[in-house]
């Protein structure tokens, strides 16, 4: 596990299941539940969720961690998890030069402190220097101004799937596809 510091919080990286423990897993689950139930677009479309909803998805992320293909980046303020994301490379030879960022989350209680931006900058660094990736992809839900956040960090919108996400009857949202060249 590696660590970097930014302002009052610290960034950590897990590159294998051995880099995780029960405290980390519990904190990840609690953050995921809080972010989702606050309306965050973090992998579960329809709140409310609880830890039992998120646990199988987190287990799959943890089990798949590997230095070359899958990293978990976390942000901590003291002993509290305040954000996290999952960075993954596709192992297929035709697409092994790019990775995808999943489940970008900043805990609702600490938004606006630069934690999400720091996590994304750290993902950029890890992807380029440690994983040897040339570009990153991500998909965001329209209607939450997420594309503006990512654009400020250098990401470009490369397409949309109109009405791809149905949050509720009559609430269809575009899925916005974004790219960052490393």
N, C-alpha and C positions, 0 to 999 in steps of 0.2 A: 504494500500500500504506500502511495506517495502523498505528500502534503504540500500545499502552497498556501500563503497567507495573503489576504486582501482586506484592507481596512480592519474591521472588527470581527471578521469571520475567516474561517480557514477552509480550504478546499482539499478534499481527499479523493483518492482514486482506488477502486477495487478492480483488479484484473483477473481475479480467480475467486472461486467460492471460499478458498482458504482466507481471503482478505475480509471476510464478513463474519459477523457473530450475531447472537440473538438480540443484543442491544441495537445494532444497526438495522437488522430486519424489522424489529418492532417500530423503530423510529421512521423507517421508510414507509411502512404500512400506515402509520398514524398520519404522516404527512400526506400520503396519497389520498386517504379518506378525507382529510380536512380540505385539501385542494379541490377534489372532485365535488364535495358537498357544498363548497363555496362557489360552484359554477365553473371551475377550471376545466379546460379541455385537456385532460391528462390521461386519456386512455379508456375511461368509462363514460359512456354517453349519457346515461340517465341516472342522476342522483335521486335519492340518497343511496350511498353504498356504506358498507361497514368493512371491518378488517377481513371477514370471511370472504367477501367479494374480491378483494385485492390480493389476498394471500396466494392463490394459485398463479396469478400473473407474476407476482414478485418471485415466487419459487422458480418459475421458468427463467426469469432474468438471471437470478443468482446461479442456477445450475449451468447456464450457458456462458458465464463469464470465462474469458480466455484472453491472454495478452494480445494475440494477433487479431481477434475478431470481435471482442465484446468487453466494454469497460463500463463501470458504474462510477459516475462522478457525483460527489456529495459536497454540500456546503454546511458548515457547522459554526454556530455562534456559541462559544463556550461548549457545553455538553449537549446543546440542542441542535438537532437537524433542522436547517432552515430552507433547504432546497436540494434538488437532485435531478439527474438526467441519466439516460442510458444511451451509449454510443455503440453502434454495431456496424460491422463490415459484413457485406454479403460475400459468402465464400465462393460463389460461382465465378469461374475464371473471367467471364466477360464483364462482370461488374465488380470485381475485387478491388478496383482502384478507387471506389467510392464507399462512403459509409452513410448511415442514417442516424439522425438524432431522434430519440423517442422519449416521451413522458417528461418533458421539461416542466419542472415544478418549483415554485417558490412558495413557501408557506404564507397563507393570507396575512398572518400577523406581522410579517416583515417585508412586505412588498414595498417597492420604491427605494430600497437601500442599495441597489446595484447588484444584488445577489444573482438574479437571473442572467444579467449581462456578464458577470464574472464567470458563471458556470459555462455560458456559451463560448466565451473567449478561451477558457480552459479546454473545452471540448475541441475547439479549433487547433490549439497547440498540441494536444494529445493525438488528435487525428493525423496531423501533419508530421510531427517529429517522432512520435512513438509508434504509430500504426502505419505510417507511410502512405496515407491516403491522399488523393489529389482533389477530392471534392466531397462535400457533405450535402445531403438531402434532408428535408423534413416536410411534413404536411401539417398545416394549421387550419383550424376552424375559422371561417369567416364570421364576422359579427362581433368579435371581441377586440379588434384592432391589433391582433397579434402580428399581422404582416408589417405594421409600422415599427413595432419593437424589433423584429428581425431585420428589417431594412436598415435601421440605424446601426446594426452590427455588420452590415455589408452583404446581407443575403438579398437575392433577387428572386422575385416571383417569376416562375417559368411556366405556370399553367394553373388552370382551375378545373375542378369537376363540379359543374353547376348542380346545386341541390343534392349533392352526394350524401349529406348528413342530415338525418331527420331526428331532431331533438324532441319534437312533439308534433302532434297533428297541426299542420299549418306553419311549422317552424323548421323549414328546410334551409340548410346552410351550404354554401360552397365549401369544398375542401381546396385549400390553396397550397400548391406545390412550390417549394422554395429550394434554392440552390446557393451554395457558397463554394467558390473556387478557393483552394488552399494555397 
